[in-house]
Amino acid sequence: MQRSATVKVSLYLAGVAAICLLFADLSITTLDPWQEFGRMFKGVLTPSIARVDDLSGALLKTLAFAFLGVALGSASGFGLSLLFHYRIVRVACAFVRAVHELFWALIFLQIFGLHPLTGVLAIAIPYAGAFAKVYSEILEEGDKSPLLALPYGSGHVAAFVFARLPDLWVHVRTYTLYRLECGLRSSAILGFVGLPTLGFYLESAFMEGVYSEVAALLILFYILIATIRIWVRPKLLPIYLLVAPFLLINDASISMRNIVRFFTHDIVPSPLRGDATISVLGEWTWDLLANQALPGIINTVVLTQIALVATGIVALTVFPLISTKFFGVFGRTSGHMLLVVMRSTPEYILAYILLQLWGPSMLPAVVALALHNGAIIGHLIGRYTDDVVLRQDCPRGVNLYAYEMLPRVYPQFLAFLFYRWEIIMRETAILGILGITTLGFYIDSAIQDIRLDRAMFLIIITAMLNIGVDALSRFIRARLRLKTTPECNP
């Protein structure tokens, strides 16, 4: 019964994506993409950091923003997870995590400028919402039987610390480490809005066409991500957190006048700043909805649905590369290296690279989203296939993939795909900053024109759209009873 339902849902997704293809702009607009590709490939073969003035500073600042942002988000999220049963907390967390880190950075740039708080809060706020949700799920699903062993009259804090936390700590630590890896990617792309992280130097190298420098910076970033379990140790974390603020100190100051103006004037709809009537406010709202929000929503949904199906195709293609059921040590090592590069490259940076090749259409965004998210899901599925127990007479090669392995992991694959749906939509919206006409395009244009009231209106629309997709995803997963553990036994 479940298998029939998952097939139907998959066909519906493919059908929606096929319809969306009719409305998508997937054209290549550059005059000679192969020549540009040749220059990029030459840069990959000859990486160089000779022109980077402060590489160590960029790396350390990337780490500092990530550590402080994730630490603040984790602490806040943990506190919120204890209150997650309140609807207002769940709604607030859903909203803040629905707004991408780059949008938060653009907002805080208007308040604090290039102050370190801009980068730290841009990571911490959406991550707090994500941490609250996941930590609350860990608490809900954890074993509560140790509470029975506590003496009568034990306080709530003592009960939590001594009875529940030890059992949940492994899951909390694993997820927090995963979010730190995400935080490094988020920290890197903050450089594209002016903060002094790796992204700042990447964008400069791209603008100048120095692809050897681009390759060197990306290689350093991949090494940083690939070795995260080596240099992130529990005993070292307090030292990292103590040192991080000193790495971010700069001459920027916070102006209370800017903060007050932002909340009392800049984000207030312009008709409300004067003596405008309700009809004028209605015209302002309708103009934004009809000319910016609606086209942005349509393009965001179209791009998201195409990228979602493309992500699924990539994931189903690459998961055998790291599975012991399909490849030996050499093959799996090569597969791991490929997937590390694919999943460690933020979608924003990957789309930026592809835009240089193909021009500002939806094609670079679709490929970037599919490669990054497909590699993440493929990695998870490939890991789980190692635990699948096969019959002694099971087939090999393509038949093993099609008739044995794929049916076992397909429900789990769909669960992960639906988990990534809302994330793909968040990334789709932010890619508008690169010139693709999703909601992010109109938000960035409003900020460039210093129309922050319009930008905030569109950011709220973006958050509501993401919340809607997340709710739909959870509904479908619940109806199909999808889970993230595979059928391991034959």
ROFITI-926261 format. One record per residue (C-alpha): residue in three letters; x, y, z; residue number from 1; chain. Coordinates in nm, 3 decimals. Example, Ala and Ser with C-alpha at 12.3 -4.5 7.8 and 13.67 -1.06 7.14 Angstrom:
BEGIN
SITE  aa  c1  c2  c3  i  ch
SITE  ALA  1.230  -0.450  0.780  1  A .
SITE  SER  1.367  -0.106  0.714  2  A .
//
This chain:
BEGIN
SITE  aa  c1  c2  c3  i  ch
SITE  MET  0.000  0.000  0.000  1  A .
SITE  GLN  0.277  0.244  0.094  2  A .
SITE  ARG  0.476  0.155  -0.218  3  A .
SITE  SER  0.178  0.235  -0.441  4  A .
SITE  ALA  0.129  0.569  -0.263  5  A .
SITE  THR  0.496  0.666  -0.294  6  A .
SITE  VAL  0.487  0.588  -0.668  7  A .
SITE  LYS  0.180  0.808  -0.710  8  A .
SITE  VAL  0.338  1.097  -0.520  9  A .
SITE  SER  0.656  1.062  -0.726  10  A .
SITE  LEU  0.455  1.076  -1.049  11  A .
SITE  TYR  0.267  1.382  -0.924  12  A .
SITE  LEU  0.596  1.558  -0.844  13  A .
SITE  ALA  0.737  1.469  -1.187  14  A .
SITE  GLY  0.416  1.588  -1.354  15  A .
SITE  VAL  0.421  1.922  -1.172  16  A .
SITE  ALA  0.788  1.969  -1.261  17  A .
SITE  ALA  0.711  1.891  -1.628  18  A .
SITE  ILE  0.440  2.158  -1.629  19  A .
SITE  CYS  0.678  2.403  -1.462  20  A .
SITE  LEU  0.932  2.340  -1.738  21  A .
SITE  LEU  0.687  2.500  -1.983  22  A .
SITE  PHE  0.714  2.829  -1.791  23  A .
SITE  ALA  1.083  2.817  -1.699  24  A .
SITE  ASP  1.358  3.018  -1.861  25  A .
SITE  LEU  1.639  2.765  -1.907  26  A .
SITE  SER  1.821  2.943  -2.186  27  A .
SITE  ILE  2.197  2.993  -2.218  28  A .
SITE  THR  2.261  3.360  -2.290  29  A .
SITE  THR  2.642  3.385  -2.286  30  A .
SITE  LEU  2.812  3.414  -2.626  31  A .
SITE  ASP  3.082  3.152  -2.575  32  A .
SITE  PRO  3.026  2.941  -2.260  33  A .
SITE  TRP  3.289  2.686  -2.364  34  A .
SITE  GLN  3.563  2.948  -2.375  35  A .
SITE  GLU  3.472  3.060  -2.024  36  A .
SITE  PHE  3.458  2.699  -1.911  37  A .
SITE  GLY  3.807  2.647  -2.050  38  A .
SITE  ARG  3.937  2.941  -1.845  39  A .
SITE  MET  3.771  2.803  -1.532  40  A .
SITE  PHE  3.912  2.455  -1.594  41  A .
SITE  LYS  4.259  2.598  -1.640  42  A .
SITE  GLY  4.216  2.779  -1.308  43  A .
SITE  VAL  4.122  2.450  -1.137  44  A .
SITE  LEU  4.444  2.293  -1.269  45  A .
SITE  THR  4.657  2.587  -1.154  46  A .
SITE  PRO  4.524  2.699  -0.812  47  A .
SITE  SER  4.703  2.997  -0.663  48  A .
SITE  ILE  4.659  3.222  -0.360  49  A .
SITE  ALA  4.941  3.462  -0.445  50  A .
SITE  ARG  4.703  3.758  -0.492  51  A .
SITE  VAL  4.498  3.707  -0.174  52  A .
SITE  ASP  4.610  3.975  0.071  53  A .
SITE  ASP  4.468  3.836  0.395  54  A .
SITE  LEU  4.381  3.469  0.340  55  A .
SITE  SER  4.440  3.366  0.701  56  A .
SITE  GLY  4.223  3.654  0.820  57  A .
SITE  ALA  3.941  3.552  0.583  58  A .
SITE  LEU  3.957  3.192  0.700  59  A .
SITE  LEU  3.961  3.289  1.067  60  A .
SITE  LYS  3.672  3.533  1.024  61  A .
SITE  THR  3.473  3.267  0.838  62  A .
SITE  LEU  3.528  3.033  1.133  63  A .
SITE  ALA  3.454  3.303  1.390  64  A .
SITE  PHE  3.119  3.403  1.237  65  A .
SITE  ALA  3.021  3.035  1.211  66  A .
SITE  PHE  3.117  2.947  1.568  67  A .
SITE  LEU  2.952  3.248  1.729  68  A .
SITE  GLY  2.640  3.231  1.511  69  A .
SITE  VAL  2.589  2.858  1.562  70  A .
SITE  ALA  2.667  2.878  1.936  71  A .
SITE  LEU  2.417  3.161  1.989  72  A .
SITE  GLY  2.160  2.985  1.771  73  A .
SITE  SER  2.211  2.655  1.952  74  A .
SITE  ALA  2.177  2.807  2.300  75  A .
SITE  SER  1.868  3.006  2.199  76  A .
SITE  GLY  1.720  2.710  2.016  77  A .
SITE  PHE  1.769  2.482  2.314  78  A .
SITE  GLY  1.584  2.724  2.539  79  A .
SITE  LEU  1.304  2.760  2.284  80  A .
SITE  SER  1.278  2.382  2.242  81  A .
SITE  LEU  1.167  2.356  2.605  82  A .
SITE  LEU  0.880  2.592  2.519  83  A .
SITE  PHE  0.808  2.450  2.175  84  A .
SITE  HIS  0.471  2.311  2.286  85  A .
SITE  TYR  0.338  2.669  2.285  86  A .
SITE  ARG  0.190  2.763  1.948  87  A .
SITE  ILE  0.333  3.116  1.952  88  A .
SITE  VAL  0.686  2.973  1.995  89  A .
SITE  ARG  0.637  2.725  1.709  90  A .
SITE  VAL  0.504  2.998  1.479  91  A .
SITE  ALA  0.789  3.238  1.568  92  A .
SITE  CYS  1.051  2.969  1.509  93  A .
SITE  ALA  0.891  2.871  1.178  94  A .
SITE  PHE  0.903  3.233  1.065  95  A .
SITE  VAL  1.265  3.308  1.157  96  A .
SITE  ARG  1.400  2.987  1.001  97  A .
SITE  ALA  1.195  3.049  0.685  98  A .
SITE  VAL  1.400  3.364  0.612  99  A .
SITE  HIS  1.740  3.288  0.459  100  A .
SITE  GLU  2.062  3.396  0.630  101  A .
SITE  LEU  2.147  3.633  0.344  102  A .
SITE  PHE  1.812  3.809  0.380  103  A .
SITE  TRP  1.879  3.848  0.753  104  A .
SITE  ALA  2.225  3.983  0.666  105  A .
SITE  LEU  2.074  4.237  0.425  106  A .
SITE  ILE  1.832  4.347  0.698  107  A .
SITE  PHE  2.101  4.384  0.964  108  A .
SITE  LEU  2.327  4.571  0.723  109  A .
SITE  GLN  2.068  4.847  0.725  110  A .
SITE  ILE  2.072  4.853  1.107  111  A .
SITE  PHE  2.432  4.782  1.209  112  A .
SITE  GLY  2.629  4.829  0.885  113  A .
SITE  LEU  2.940  4.608  0.859  114  A .
SITE  HIS  2.951  4.552  1.234  115  A .
SITE  PRO  3.027  4.190  1.342  116  A .
SITE  LEU  2.675  4.168  1.487  117  A .
SITE  THR  2.541  4.169  1.132  118  A .
SITE  GLY  2.705  3.838  1.047  119  A .
SITE  VAL  2.658  3.671  1.385  120  A .
SITE  LEU  2.286  3.751  1.407  121  A .
SITE  ALA  2.228  3.665  1.039  122  A .
SITE  ILE  2.337  3.309  1.123  123  A .
SITE  ALA  2.210  3.286  1.481  124  A .
SITE  ILE  1.847  3.390  1.427  125  A .
SITE  PRO  1.741  3.142  1.154  126  A .
SITE  TYR  1.954  2.871  1.314  127  A .
SITE  ALA  1.778  2.927  1.648  128  A .
SITE  GLY  1.448  2.844  1.479  129  A .
SITE  ALA  1.596  2.530  1.321  130  A .
SITE  PHE  1.762  2.420  1.645  131  A .
SITE  ALA  1.440  2.472  1.842  132  A .
SITE  LYS  1.244  2.250  1.604  133  A .
SITE  VAL  1.497  1.967  1.591  134  A .
SITE  TYR  1.587  1.976  1.960  135  A .
SITE  SER  1.217  1.961  2.049  136  A .
SITE  GLU  1.177  1.654  1.823  137  A .
SITE  ILE  1.476  1.491  1.992  138  A .
SITE  LEU  1.324  1.561  2.333  139  A .
SITE  GLU  0.985  1.432  2.223  140  A .
SITE  GLU  1.118  1.108  2.076  141  A .
SITE  GLY  1.372  1.038  2.352  142  A .
SITE  ASP  1.333  0.762  2.609  143  A .
SITE  LYS  1.146  0.891  2.915  144  A .
SITE  SER  1.182  0.576  3.125  145  A .
SITE  PRO  1.490  0.707  3.321  146  A .
SITE  LEU  1.257  0.959  3.485  147  A .
SITE  LEU  1.096  0.670  3.673  148  A .
SITE  ALA  1.424  0.599  3.853  149  A .
SITE  LEU  1.448  0.947  4.006  150  A .
SITE  PRO  1.359  0.992  4.372  151  A .
SITE  TYR  1.028  1.153  4.454  152  A .
SITE  GLY  1.040  1.533  4.464  153  A .
SITE  SER  1.325  1.577  4.214  154  A .
SITE  GLY  1.307  1.915  4.047  155  A .
SITE  HIS  1.244  1.966  3.676  156  A .
SITE  VAL  1.597  2.090  3.612  157  A .
SITE  ALA  1.759  1.798  3.796  158  A .
SITE  ALA  1.530  1.553  3.618  159  A .
SITE  PHE  1.622  1.693  3.280  160  A .
SITE  VAL  1.999  1.714  3.344  161  A .
SITE  PHE  2.046  1.375  3.510  162  A .
SITE  ALA  1.771  1.161  3.356  163  A .
SITE  ARG  1.703  1.288  3.007  164  A .
SITE  LEU  2.005  1.479  2.877  165  A .
SITE  PRO  2.258  1.191  2.897  166  A .
SITE  ASP  2.037  0.976  2.673  167  A .
SITE  LEU  1.976  1.258  2.424  168  A .
SITE  TRP  2.325  1.407  2.422  169  A .
SITE  VAL  2.456  1.198  2.130  170  A .
SITE  HIS  2.170  1.314  1.905  171  A .
SITE  VAL  2.207  1.676  2.017  172  A .
SITE  ARG  2.583  1.671  1.956  173  A .
SITE  THR  2.549  1.507  1.612  174  A .
SITE  TYR  2.291  1.758  1.491  175  A .
SITE  THR  2.483  2.054  1.634  176  A .
SITE  LEU  2.798  1.944  1.450  177  A .
SITE  TYR  2.596  1.917  1.129  178  A .
SITE  ARG  2.465  2.270  1.180  179  A .
SITE  LEU  2.820  2.393  1.238  180  A .
SITE  GLU  2.909  2.260  0.892  181  A .
SITE  CYS  2.605  2.446  0.757  182  A .
SITE  GLY  2.718  2.752  0.951  183  A .
SITE  LEU  3.054  2.747  0.777  184  A .
SITE  ARG  2.878  2.752  0.441  185  A .
SITE  SER  2.651  3.034  0.557  186  A .
SITE  SER  2.948  3.228  0.694  187  A .
SITE  ALA  3.135  3.192  0.365  188  A .
SITE  ILE  2.851  3.333  0.152  189  A .
SITE  LEU  2.807  3.631  0.386  190  A .
SITE  GLY  3.113  3.766  0.208  191  A .
SITE  PHE  2.896  3.826  -0.098  192  A .
SITE  VAL  2.717  4.106  0.091  193  A .
SITE  GLY  3.040  4.268  0.208  194  A .
SITE  LEU  3.142  4.089  0.527  195  A .
SITE  PRO  3.513  3.989  0.532  196  A .
SITE  THR  3.473  3.610  0.493  197  A .
SITE  LEU  3.590  3.379  0.215  198  A .
SITE  GLY  3.293  3.475  0.000  199  A .
SITE  PHE  3.420  3.834  -0.022  200  A .
SITE  TYR  3.747  3.718  -0.180  201  A .
SITE  LEU  3.567  3.463  -0.397  202  A .
SITE  GLU  3.341  3.729  -0.543  203  A .
SITE  SER  3.636  3.961  -0.604  204  A .
SITE  ALA  3.828  3.685  -0.782  205  A .
SITE  PHE  3.524  3.600  -0.994  206  A .
SITE  MET  3.468  3.963  -1.092  207  A .
SITE  GLU  3.831  3.988  -1.202  208  A .
SITE  GLY  3.825  3.651  -1.379  209  A .
SITE  VAL  4.114  3.515  -1.169  210  A .
SITE  TYR  3.996  3.153  -1.163  211  A .
SITE  SER  4.321  3.014  -1.020  212  A .
SITE  GLU  4.249  3.216  -0.708  213  A .
SITE  VAL  3.886  3.097  -0.707  214  A .
SITE  ALA  4.001  2.734  -0.726  215  A .
SITE  ALA  4.250  2.778  -0.441  216  A .
SITE  LEU  3.991  2.941  -0.213  217  A .
SITE  LEU  3.736  2.668  -0.285  218  A .
SITE  ILE  3.991  2.393  -0.223  219  A .
SITE  LEU  4.075  2.547  0.115  220  A .
SITE  PHE  3.705  2.562  0.198  221  A .
SITE  TYR  3.656  2.195  0.101  222  A .
SITE  ILE  3.948  2.094  0.322  223  A .
SITE  LEU  3.796  2.295  0.607  224  A .
SITE  ILE  3.463  2.113  0.571  225  A .
SITE  ALA  3.614  1.767  0.512  226  A .
SITE  THR  3.831  1.785  0.825  227  A .
SITE  ILE  3.569  1.935  1.056  228  A .
SITE  ARG  3.550  1.622  1.273  229  A .
SITE  ILE  3.925  1.641  1.328  230  A .
SITE  TRP  3.962  1.998  1.447  231  A .
SITE  VAL  3.621  2.037  1.618  232  A .
SITE  ARG  3.673  1.872  1.957  233  A .
SITE  PRO  3.453  1.925  2.266  234  A .
SITE  LYS  3.755  2.030  2.473  235  A .
SITE  LEU  3.856  2.290  2.216  236  A .
SITE  LEU  3.514  2.449  2.169  237  A .
SITE  PRO  3.539  2.683  2.473  238  A .
SITE  ILE  3.873  2.810  2.340  239  A .
SITE  TYR  3.727  2.868  1.992  240  A .
SITE  LEU  3.433  3.058  2.138  241  A .
SITE  LEU  3.655  3.274  2.358  242  A .
SITE  VAL  3.890  3.365  2.072  243  A .
SITE  ALA  3.620  3.418  1.804  244  A .
SITE  PRO  3.493  3.761  1.920  245  A .
SITE  PHE  3.845  3.906  1.913  246  A .
SITE  LEU  3.886  3.792  1.551  247  A .
SITE  LEU  3.582  3.995  1.447  248  A .
SITE  ILE  3.664  4.325  1.617  249  A .
SITE  ASN  3.663  4.616  1.371  250  A .
SITE  ASP  3.617  4.991  1.372  251  A .
SITE  ALA  3.245  4.981  1.289  252  A .
SITE  SER  3.014  5.129  1.550  253  A .
SITE  ILE  2.644  5.086  1.618  254  A .
SITE  SER  2.426  5.393  1.575  255  A .
SITE  MET  2.112  5.401  1.791  256  A .
SITE  ARG  1.973  5.658  1.550  257  A .
SITE  ASN  1.991  5.404  1.267  258  A .
SITE  ILE  1.821  5.139  1.480  259  A .
SITE  VAL  1.538  5.371  1.581  260  A .
SITE  ARG  1.495  5.497  1.225  261  A .
SITE  PHE  1.485  5.142  1.087  262  A .
SITE  PHE  1.197  5.034  1.314  263  A .
SITE  THR  1.003  5.361  1.322  264  A .
SITE  HIS  1.045  5.482  0.964  265  A .
SITE  ASP  1.235  5.264  0.715  266  A .
SITE  ILE  1.023  4.948  0.734  267  A .
SITE  VAL  0.693  5.129  0.787  268  A .
SITE  PRO  0.492  5.117  0.460  269  A .
SITE  SER  0.544  5.452  0.291  270  A .
SITE  PRO  0.170  5.542  0.282  271  A .
SITE  LEU  0.159  5.515  0.662  272  A .
SITE  ARG  0.440  5.765  0.710  273  A .
SITE  GLY  0.214  6.054  0.620  274  A .
SITE  ASP  -0.158  6.123  0.626  275  A .
SITE  ALA  -0.243  5.867  0.359  276  A .
SITE  THR  -0.585  5.703  0.354  277  A .
SITE  ILE  -0.664  5.333  0.364  278  A .
SITE  SER  -0.723  5.343  -0.013  279  A .
SITE  VAL  -0.367  5.468  -0.073  280  A .
SITE  LEU  -0.228  5.189  0.147  281  A .
SITE  GLY  -0.442  4.944  -0.050  282  A .
SITE  GLU  -0.302  5.072  -0.379  283  A .
SITE  TRP  0.054  5.043  -0.244  284  A .
SITE  THR  -0.010  4.684  -0.131  285  A .
SITE  TRP  -0.181  4.584  -0.456  286  A .
SITE  ASP  0.098  4.733  -0.665  287  A .
SITE  LEU  0.356  4.526  -0.472  288  A .
SITE  LEU  0.148  4.211  -0.490  289  A .
SITE  ALA  0.065  4.235  -0.859  290  A .
SITE  ASN  0.394  4.362  -0.999  291  A .
SITE  GLN  0.653  4.202  -0.770  292  A .
SITE  ALA  0.521  3.947  -0.518  293  A .
SITE  LEU  0.307  3.745  -0.759  294  A .
SITE  PRO  0.567  3.719  -1.039  295  A .
SITE  GLY  0.830  3.641  -0.776  296  A .
SITE  ILE  0.615  3.371  -0.617  297  A .
SITE  ILE  0.543  3.210  -0.955  298  A .
SITE  ASN  0.909  3.202  -1.054  299  A .
SITE  THR  1.013  3.081  -0.709  300  A .
SITE  VAL  0.760  2.794  -0.717  301  A .
SITE  VAL  0.846  2.702  -1.078  302  A .
SITE  LEU  1.219  2.692  -1.005  303  A .
SITE  THR  1.168  2.508  -0.675  304  A .
SITE  GLN  0.960  2.228  -0.827  305  A .
SITE  ILE  1.203  2.171  -1.114  306  A .
SITE  ALA  1.499  2.175  -0.875  307  A .
SITE  LEU  1.319  1.936  -0.635  308  A .
SITE  VAL  1.276  1.668  -0.902  309  A .
SITE  ALA  1.627  1.730  -1.036  310  A .
SITE  THR  1.758  1.688  -0.680  311  A .
SITE  GLY  1.583  1.352  -0.658  312  A .
SITE  ILE  1.736  1.237  -0.987  313  A .
SITE  VAL  2.085  1.339  -0.873  314  A .
SITE  ALA  2.043  1.169  -0.533  315  A .
SITE  LEU  1.925  0.841  -0.687  316  A .
SITE  THR  2.217  0.855  -0.931  317  A .
SITE  VAL  2.498  0.924  -0.685  318  A .
SITE  PHE  2.412  0.722  -0.372  319  A .
SITE  PRO  2.570  0.398  -0.507  320  A .
SITE  LEU  2.905  0.581  -0.534  321  A .
SITE  ILE  2.965  0.552  -0.159  322  A .
SITE  SER  2.786  0.223  -0.094  323  A .
SITE  THR  2.977  -0.094  -0.006  324  A .
SITE  LYS  2.713  -0.286  -0.203  325  A .
SITE  PHE  2.828  -0.136  -0.533  326  A .
SITE  PHE  3.193  -0.025  -0.514  327  A .
SITE  GLY  3.523  -0.120  -0.351  328  A .
SITE  VAL  3.751  0.100  -0.144  329  A .
SITE  PHE  3.895  0.298  -0.437  330  A .
SITE  GLY  3.555  0.359  -0.595  331  A .
SITE  ARG  3.397  0.467  -0.267  332  A .
SITE  THR  3.687  0.700  -0.186  333  A .
SITE  SER  3.646  0.871  -0.523  334  A .
SITE  GLY  3.271  0.888  -0.467  335  A .
SITE  HIS  3.317  1.042  -0.124  336  A .
SITE  MET  3.548  1.309  -0.264  337  A .
SITE  LEU  3.296  1.395  -0.535  338  A .
SITE  LEU  3.007  1.418  -0.289  339  A .
SITE  VAL  3.212  1.626  -0.043  340  A .
SITE  VAL  3.276  1.882  -0.317  341  A .
SITE  MET  2.912  1.881  -0.429  342  A .
SITE  ARG  2.755  1.913  -0.085  343  A .
SITE  SER  3.019  2.146  0.061  344  A .
SITE  THR  2.979  2.407  -0.213  345  A .
SITE  PRO  2.692  2.637  -0.108  346  A .
SITE  GLU  2.418  2.660  -0.369  347  A .
SITE  TYR  2.472  3.035  -0.388  348  A .
SITE  ILE  2.841  2.999  -0.481  349  A .
SITE  LEU  2.771  2.713  -0.724  350  A .
SITE  ALA  2.496  2.913  -0.893  351  A .
SITE  TYR  2.729  3.214  -0.909  352  A .
SITE  ILE  2.989  3.001  -1.088  353  A .
SITE  LEU  2.736  2.861  -1.336  354  A .
SITE  LEU  2.599  3.209  -1.404  355  A .
SITE  GLN  2.940  3.305  -1.539  356  A .
SITE  LEU  2.907  3.017  -1.787  357  A .
SITE  TRP  2.543  3.031  -1.891  358  A .
SITE  GLY  2.407  3.374  -1.801  359  A .
SITE  PRO  2.119  3.481  -1.572  360  A .
SITE  SER  1.851  3.222  -1.647  361  A .
SITE  MET  1.697  2.955  -1.422  362  A .
SITE  LEU  1.935  2.689  -1.556  363  A .
SITE  PRO  2.231  2.773  -1.327  364  A .
SITE  ALA  1.999  2.777  -1.026  365  A .
SITE  VAL  1.839  2.442  -1.111  366  A .
SITE  VAL  2.177  2.273  -1.159  367  A .
SITE  ALA  2.326  2.431  -0.844  368  A .
SITE  LEU  2.031  2.333  -0.625  369  A .
SITE  ALA  2.016  1.981  -0.769  370  A .
SITE  LEU  2.387  1.910  -0.728  371  A .
SITE  HIS  2.413  2.041  -0.371  372  A .
SITE  ASN  2.094  1.893  -0.229  373  A .
SITE  GLY  2.120  1.575  -0.436  374  A .
SITE  ALA  2.468  1.513  -0.292  375  A .
SITE  ILE  2.340  1.560  0.064  376  A .
SITE  ILE  2.054  1.313  0.017  377  A .
SITE  GLY  2.274  1.075  -0.183  378  A .
SITE  HIS  2.530  1.073  0.099  379  A .
SITE  LEU  2.264  0.987  0.358  380  A .
SITE  ILE  2.106  0.713  0.144  381  A .
SITE  GLY  2.445  0.567  0.049  382  A .
SITE  ARG  2.541  0.544  0.416  383  A .
SITE  TYR  2.221  0.362  0.504  384  A .
SITE  THR  2.257  0.106  0.224  385  A .
SITE  ASP  2.561  -0.035  0.407  386  A .
SITE  ASP  2.320  -0.168  0.673  387  A .
SITE  VAL  2.087  -0.336  0.424  388  A .
SITE  VAL  2.104  -0.719  0.449  389  A .
SITE  LEU  2.090  -0.886  0.106  390  A .
SITE  ARG  1.997  -1.240  0.011  391  A .
SITE  GLN  2.283  -1.467  -0.088  392  A .
SITE  ASP  2.133  -1.512  -0.435  393  A .
SITE  CYS  2.062  -1.142  -0.494  394  A .
SITE  PRO  2.153  -1.001  -0.837  395  A .
SITE  ARG  2.446  -0.772  -0.905  396  A .
SITE  GLY  2.506  -0.450  -1.095  397  A .
SITE  VAL  2.206  -0.270  -1.245  398  A .
SITE  ASN  1.962  -0.539  -1.130  399  A .
SITE  LEU  2.087  -0.506  -0.772  400  A .
SITE  TYR  2.022  -0.133  -0.790  401  A .
SITE  ALA  1.681  -0.151  -0.958  402  A .
SITE  TYR  1.522  -0.457  -0.796  403  A .
SITE  GLU  1.686  -0.487  -0.456  404  A .
SITE  MET  1.833  -0.163  -0.327  405  A .
SITE  LEU  1.609  0.107  -0.472  406  A .
SITE  PRO  1.278  -0.040  -0.345  407  A .
SITE  ARG  1.428  -0.070  0.005  408  A .
SITE  VAL  1.553  0.288  0.034  409  A .
SITE  TYR  1.292  0.468  -0.180  410  A .
SITE  PRO  1.055  0.561  0.107  411  A .
SITE  GLN  1.352  0.694  0.302  412  A .
SITE  PHE  1.472  0.881  -0.008  413  A .
SITE  LEU  1.130  1.048  -0.042  414  A .
SITE  ALA  1.136  1.143  0.327  415  A .
SITE  PHE  1.471  1.318  0.286  416  A .
SITE  LEU  1.354  1.482  -0.038  417  A .
SITE  PHE  1.049  1.627  0.133  418  A .
SITE  TYR  1.268  1.742  0.423  419  A .
SITE  ARG  1.479  1.937  0.171  420  A .
SITE  TRP  1.176  2.086  -0.008  421  A .
SITE  GLU  1.147  2.390  0.218  422  A .
SITE  ILE  1.527  2.435  0.215  423  A .
SITE  ILE  1.531  2.427  -0.165  424  A .
SITE  MET  1.261  2.695  -0.172  425  A .
SITE  ARG  1.459  2.915  0.072  426  A .
SITE  GLU  1.765  2.885  -0.151  427  A .
SITE  THR  1.557  2.947  -0.464  428  A .
SITE  ALA  1.434  3.275  -0.323  429  A .
SITE  ILE  1.783  3.394  -0.224  430  A .
SITE  LEU  1.928  3.312  -0.567  431  A .
SITE  GLY  1.728  3.606  -0.696  432  A .
SITE  ILE  2.008  3.827  -0.567  433  A .
SITE  LEU  2.216  3.688  -0.857  434  A .
SITE  GLY  1.968  3.818  -1.113  435  A .
SITE  ILE  1.721  3.527  -1.140  436  A .
SITE  THR  1.371  3.673  -1.108  437  A .
SITE  THR  1.259  3.489  -0.795  438  A .
SITE  LEU  1.139  3.674  -0.484  439  A .
SITE  GLY  1.498  3.749  -0.388  440  A .
SITE  PHE  1.543  3.953  -0.706  441  A .
SITE  TYR  1.267  4.194  -0.606  442  A .
SITE  ILE  1.385  4.204  -0.243  443  A .
SITE  ASP  1.740  4.289  -0.347  444  A .
SITE  SER  1.612  4.553  -0.592  445  A .
SITE  ALA  1.404  4.716  -0.317  446  A .
SITE  ILE  1.705  4.724  -0.083  447  A .
SITE  GLN  1.925  4.870  -0.357  448  A .
SITE  ASP  1.664  5.143  -0.409  449  A .
SITE  ILE  1.652  5.199  -0.029  450  A .
SITE  ARG  1.285  5.101  -0.020  451  A .
SITE  LEU  1.312  4.891  0.293  452  A .
SITE  ASP  0.936  4.890  0.350  453  A .
SITE  ARG  0.891  4.707  0.021  454  A .
SITE  ALA  1.180  4.473  0.099  455  A .
SITE  MET  1.031  4.376  0.438  456  A .
SITE  PHE  0.690  4.319  0.281  457  A .
SITE  LEU  0.842  4.082  0.024  458  A .
SITE  ILE  1.055  3.907  0.289  459  A .
SITE  ILE  0.738  3.837  0.488  460  A .
SITE  ILE  0.576  3.697  0.171  461  A .
SITE  THR  0.883  3.476  0.122  462  A .
SITE  ALA  0.866  3.347  0.480  463  A .
SITE  MET  0.494  3.269  0.449  464  A .
SITE  LEU  0.557  3.079  0.126  465  A .
SITE  ASN  0.831  2.873  0.292  466  A .
SITE  ILE  0.611  2.801  0.594  467  A .
SITE  GLY  0.335  2.682  0.361  468  A .
SITE  VAL  0.567  2.447  0.175  469  A .
SITE  ASP  0.705  2.313  0.504  470  A .
SITE  ALA  0.352  2.244  0.630  471  A .
SITE  LEU  0.261  2.068  0.302  472  A .
SITE  SER  0.578  1.860  0.323  473  A .
SITE  ARG  0.502  1.751  0.680  474  A .
SITE  PHE  0.144  1.663  0.580  475  A .
SITE  ILE  0.260  1.444  0.290  476  A .
SITE  ARG  0.525  1.272  0.502  477  A .
SITE  ALA  0.265  1.198  0.768  478  A .
SITE  ARG  0.012  1.063  0.518  479  A .
SITE  LEU  0.270  0.839  0.352  480  A .
SITE  ARG  0.421  0.745  0.691  481  A .
SITE  LEU  0.765  0.818  0.556  482  A .
SITE  LYS  1.058  0.763  0.789  483  A .
SITE  THR  1.431  0.815  0.773  484  A .
SITE  THR  1.526  0.455  0.853  485  A .
SITE  PRO  1.550  0.208  0.566  486  A .
SITE  GLU  1.420  -0.147  0.533  487  A .
SITE  CYS  1.738  -0.329  0.620  488  A .
SITE  ASN  1.619  -0.689  0.612  489  A .
SITE  PRO  1.506  -0.884  0.308  490  A .
//
